[in-house]
Amino acid sequence: MSRRKVLLAAARTVPTYAILALIGAFMLVPFLWMVTTSLKPSGTTFSYPPDLFPDTWDFGNYVNLFTLAPFGRYVLNSAVVTAVTVAGQVAFCASAAYGFARLSFAGSKSIFVLFLATMMIPFQVTMIPLFLIVFKLNWVNTYQGLIVPGMSSAFAIFLLRQAFLTIPRDYQDAARIDGANEFTVFFRIFLPLVKPALATVAVFAFMGTWNDLLWPLLIARDEDMRTVELGLAYFNVTSSAYQQPNWPLMMAASVVSLLPVVVVYLFAQRYFVAGISLTGVKG
């Protein structure tokens, strides 16, 4: 390629990258404001003239976060609930998806269509019946009440079923000829081949459970059972309508609650993109 063509190609791409970088920087502004506000002294958040960066960097908000409130307990509760929910959802949904994709039984297609139809029902519709079931089981204010309802997802079953359907049936037939039973075929052949889809389901389940506020608001009654998002919501409660929330403390809590989501996404990003491509699900 001649030098002139290289310069022309660069001239065409530089403005595009410049515009994308500008849009990306604009989208980072709210996160930058959140981080810098968490480092401002109390009462200086809305000073005039407004400033993005504080004159004095105050890391005491992060110390107060864990001393003035049991935020460490909130983080532990969210970690336990999220870890068990993600593991359960991946295990149960992978088993169900394999059954719909690879096993032949009466009414499989009709049952799968019913599963898909539940995706059209908003959670607010099923919330009250689900709460009554949990209440009858005496699971209110317990870990199992927070975890068990999230262990199944119609979207995850659909996503994994699409991934299983991309694997040639010859693998299944060859394993059976070699004497493998159905569990061996599922666990040792099919699951390793759909790792990107499993990672995608895990990321969706992690983000949905970690950021969930509504269901913990119904189930967690005691302060010791609150999750991070529920504890963060209580930070916004003030004793008087004329009293302002402690914004630096709230932003410090927001930064701490956001960090696990960012770390998990960066760790699973490669598998996440591959999983979306494998299952053919696009935004």
C-alpha positions as CSV (number, residue, x, y, z in Angstrom):
1,M,0.0,0.0,0.0
2,S,1.4,3.4,-1.0
3,R,2.1,6.1,1.6
4,R,-0.6,8.2,0.1
5,K,-3.2,5.5,0.7
6,V,-2.0,5.0,4.2
7,L,-2.4,8.7,5.0
8,L,-5.9,8.7,3.4
9,A,-7.0,5.7,5.5
10,A,-5.6,7.4,8.7
11,A,-7.4,10.6,7.8
12,R,-10.7,8.7,7.6
13,T,-10.3,6.7,10.8
14,V,-8.8,9.4,13.1
15,P,-12.1,11.5,13.2
16,T,-14.1,8.4,14.0
17,Y,-11.8,7.4,16.8
18,A,-11.8,11.0,18.1
19,I,-15.6,11.1,18.2
20,L,-15.8,7.7,19.9
21,A,-13.2,8.8,22.5
22,L,-15.1,11.9,23.2
23,I,-18.4,10.0,23.7
24,G,-16.6,7.5,25.9
25,A,-15.1,10.3,28.0
26,F,-18.5,11.9,28.3
27,M,-20.0,8.6,29.6
28,L,-17.2,8.4,32.2
29,V,-18.1,11.8,33.8
30,P,-20.8,10.4,36.2
31,F,-18.5,7.7,37.4
32,L,-15.7,10.3,37.8
33,W,-18.1,12.5,39.8
34,M,-19.0,9.6,42.0
35,V,-15.4,8.8,42.8
36,T,-14.3,12.4,43.4
37,T,-17.4,13.1,45.5
38,S,-16.5,10.1,47.7
39,L,-13.2,11.9,48.5
40,K,-14.7,15.3,49.4
41,P,-15.3,16.4,53.0
42,S,-18.9,16.4,54.1
43,G,-20.9,19.5,53.2
44,T,-18.7,20.5,50.2
45,T,-20.5,18.5,47.5
46,F,-22.6,21.3,46.2
47,S,-20.3,24.2,46.8
48,Y,-20.3,27.3,44.5
49,P,-18.7,27.6,42.1
50,P,-19.0,23.8,41.4
51,D,-15.8,21.8,41.3
52,L,-15.3,18.3,40.0
53,F,-12.1,17.7,42.0
54,P,-12.0,18.4,45.8
55,D,-9.5,20.9,47.3
56,T,-8.8,18.4,50.1
57,W,-8.8,14.7,49.4
58,D,-10.7,13.0,52.4
59,F,-10.4,9.2,52.5
60,G,-12.2,9.2,55.9
61,N,-15.5,8.6,54.1
62,Y,-14.3,5.0,53.3
63,V,-13.3,4.5,57.0
64,N,-16.6,5.9,58.2
65,L,-18.5,3.6,55.8
66,F,-17.3,0.6,57.7
67,T,-17.4,2.1,61.2
68,L,-20.6,4.2,61.3
69,A,-22.7,1.4,59.6
70,P,-22.3,-2.4,59.3
71,F,-21.4,-2.1,55.6
72,G,-19.0,-5.0,55.9
73,R,-21.9,-7.2,56.9
74,Y,-23.9,-5.9,53.9
75,V,-21.0,-6.8,51.6
76,L,-20.7,-10.3,53.2
77,N,-24.4,-10.9,52.7
78,S,-24.3,-9.8,49.1
79,A,-21.3,-12.0,48.4
80,V,-22.9,-15.1,49.9
81,V,-26.3,-14.5,48.2
82,T,-24.7,-13.7,44.9
83,A,-22.1,-16.6,44.9
84,V,-24.7,-19.3,45.8
85,T,-27.3,-17.8,43.4
86,V,-24.9,-17.7,40.5
87,A,-23.6,-21.3,41.1
88,G,-27.2,-22.6,41.5
89,Q,-28.5,-20.8,38.4
90,V,-25.6,-22.0,36.2
91,A,-26.1,-25.6,37.4
92,F,-29.9,-25.8,37.2
93,C,-30.3,-23.8,34.0
94,A,-27.5,-25.8,32.3
95,S,-29.2,-29.1,33.2
96,A,-32.6,-27.8,32.0
97,A,-31.1,-26.4,28.8
98,Y,-29.4,-29.7,28.0
99,G,-32.6,-31.5,28.5
100,F,-34.5,-29.2,26.1
101,A,-31.7,-29.3,23.5
102,R,-30.5,-32.9,23.5
103,L,-33.1,-35.1,25.1
104,S,-36.3,-36.3,23.5
105,F,-39.4,-36.5,25.7
106,A,-43.1,-36.0,25.2
107,G,-44.1,-32.3,25.2
108,S,-40.5,-30.9,25.3
109,K,-41.2,-28.2,22.7
110,S,-44.5,-27.2,24.4
111,I,-42.9,-27.0,27.8
112,F,-40.0,-24.9,26.4
113,V,-42.5,-22.5,24.8
114,L,-44.1,-22.1,28.2
115,F,-40.7,-21.4,29.7
116,L,-40.1,-18.7,27.0
117,A,-43.6,-17.2,27.7
118,T,-42.6,-16.6,31.3
119,M,-40.0,-14.1,30.0
120,M,-42.9,-11.8,28.9
121,I,-44.2,-11.6,32.5
122,P,-42.7,-8.8,34.5
123,F,-41.3,-9.6,38.0
124,Q,-43.9,-7.2,39.6
125,V,-46.6,-9.6,38.5
126,T,-45.1,-12.7,40.1
127,M,-43.6,-10.9,43.1
128,I,-46.6,-11.3,45.5
129,P,-47.3,-15.0,44.8
130,L,-43.5,-15.7,45.1
131,F,-43.4,-13.8,48.4
132,L,-46.4,-15.8,49.7
133,I,-44.6,-19.1,48.9
134,V,-41.5,-17.9,50.7
135,F,-43.6,-16.7,53.6
136,K,-45.4,-20.1,53.9
137,L,-42.0,-21.8,53.9
138,N,-40.8,-19.5,56.8
139,W,-38.0,-18.3,54.6
140,V,-38.6,-14.6,55.2
141,N,-35.4,-12.9,56.7
142,T,-33.3,-15.9,55.8
143,Y,-30.5,-16.6,53.2
144,Q,-32.6,-19.3,51.5
145,G,-35.4,-16.8,51.0
146,L,-32.9,-14.4,49.3
147,I,-31.2,-17.2,47.2
148,V,-33.6,-19.9,46.1
149,P,-36.0,-17.8,44.0
150,G,-33.1,-16.6,41.9
151,M,-31.7,-20.0,41.1
152,S,-33.8,-20.4,37.9
153,S,-34.0,-18.1,34.9
154,A,-35.9,-18.7,31.7
155,F,-33.5,-16.4,29.8
156,A,-30.5,-18.4,31.0
157,I,-32.2,-21.7,29.9
158,F,-32.9,-20.2,26.5
159,L,-29.3,-18.9,26.2
160,L,-27.7,-22.2,27.1
161,R,-30.1,-24.2,25.0
162,Q,-29.1,-22.2,21.9
163,A,-25.4,-22.9,22.8
164,F,-26.0,-26.7,23.2
165,L,-27.8,-26.7,19.8
166,T,-24.7,-25.4,18.1
167,I,-22.7,-28.6,19.0
168,P,-22.9,-31.3,16.4
169,R,-24.9,-34.4,17.4
170,D,-22.0,-36.6,16.2
171,Y,-20.1,-35.8,19.5
172,Q,-23.1,-37.2,21.5
173,D,-23.4,-40.3,19.3
174,A,-19.7,-41.0,19.5
175,A,-19.6,-40.7,23.3
176,R,-22.6,-43.1,23.6
177,I,-20.9,-45.6,21.3
178,D,-17.8,-45.5,23.6
179,G,-20.1,-46.4,26.5
180,A,-20.7,-42.9,28.1
181,N,-23.9,-42.4,30.0
182,E,-26.0,-39.3,29.7
183,F,-24.4,-37.6,32.7
184,T,-20.9,-38.2,31.3
185,V,-21.9,-36.8,27.9
186,F,-23.4,-33.7,29.6
187,F,-20.7,-33.1,32.2
188,R,-17.5,-34.0,30.3
189,I,-18.3,-33.2,26.6
190,F,-21.1,-30.6,26.4
191,L,-20.3,-28.3,29.3
192,P,-16.6,-27.7,28.4
193,L,-17.8,-26.8,24.8
194,V,-20.2,-24.1,26.1
195,K,-17.9,-22.4,28.6
196,P,-18.4,-18.9,27.0
197,A,-22.2,-19.3,27.3
198,L,-21.8,-20.4,30.9
199,A,-19.7,-17.4,31.6
200,T,-22.3,-15.1,30.0
201,V,-25.0,-16.6,32.2
202,A,-22.8,-16.2,35.2
203,V,-22.1,-12.5,34.5
204,F,-25.9,-11.8,33.9
205,A,-26.8,-13.7,37.1
206,F,-24.0,-11.9,39.1
207,M,-25.1,-8.4,38.0
208,G,-28.8,-9.1,38.5
209,T,-28.3,-10.5,42.0
210,W,-25.7,-8.1,43.2
211,N,-27.7,-5.0,42.1
212,D,-31.1,-6.4,43.1
213,L,-32.9,-4.1,45.5
214,L,-36.6,-5.0,45.3
215,W,-36.5,-8.7,46.4
216,P,-34.1,-8.1,49.4
217,L,-36.3,-5.2,50.4
218,L,-39.2,-7.7,50.8
219,I,-37.3,-10.5,52.4
220,A,-34.5,-8.9,54.6
221,R,-36.2,-7.6,57.7
222,D,-33.2,-7.3,60.1
223,E,-30.2,-5.1,59.6
224,D,-27.9,-8.1,59.7
225,M,-29.7,-9.6,56.6
226,R,-29.4,-6.5,54.4
227,T,-27.5,-6.6,51.2
228,V,-25.3,-3.9,49.8
229,E,-28.0,-2.3,47.6
230,L,-30.5,-2.4,50.4
231,G,-28.0,-0.9,52.9
232,L,-27.2,1.8,50.3
233,A,-30.9,2.6,50.0
234,Y,-31.0,3.2,53.8
235,F,-28.1,5.7,53.5
236,N,-30.5,8.0,51.6
237,V,-33.0,8.0,54.5
238,T,-32.8,11.1,56.6
239,S,-34.4,12.0,59.9
240,S,-35.8,15.3,58.6
241,A,-37.1,16.5,55.2
242,Y,-34.8,19.5,55.6
243,Q,-31.7,17.4,56.2
244,Q,-29.5,16.5,53.2
245,P,-28.1,13.0,52.9
246,N,-24.4,12.6,53.5
247,W,-23.4,12.5,49.8
248,P,-19.7,11.8,50.2
249,L,-20.5,8.8,52.4
250,M,-23.2,7.6,49.9
251,M,-20.7,7.9,47.0
252,A,-18.1,6.0,48.9
253,A,-20.6,3.2,49.4
254,S,-21.5,3.4,45.7
255,V,-17.9,3.0,44.7
256,V,-17.5,-0.1,47.0
257,S,-20.7,-1.6,45.6
258,L,-19.6,-1.0,42.0
259,L,-16.1,-2.5,42.3
260,P,-17.1,-6.2,42.3
261,V,-19.3,-5.7,39.2
262,V,-16.4,-4.1,37.3
263,V,-13.9,-6.7,38.4
264,V,-16.2,-9.6,37.4
265,Y,-17.0,-8.0,34.0
266,L,-13.4,-7.4,33.2
267,F,-12.4,-10.9,34.2
268,A,-15.2,-12.5,32.1
269,Q,-15.3,-10.0,29.3
270,R,-13.6,-12.3,26.7
271,Y,-15.9,-15.2,27.5
272,F,-18.9,-12.8,27.7
273,V,-18.4,-11.6,24.1
274,A,-17.7,-15.1,22.9
275,G,-20.9,-16.4,24.6
276,I,-23.1,-13.7,23.0
277,S,-21.6,-14.6,19.6
278,L,-22.0,-18.4,20.2
279,T,-25.7,-18.2,21.2
280,G,-26.6,-15.7,18.5
281,V,-28.2,-13.3,21.0
282,K,-27.5,-9.7,20.1
283,G,-28.6,-6.4,21.6
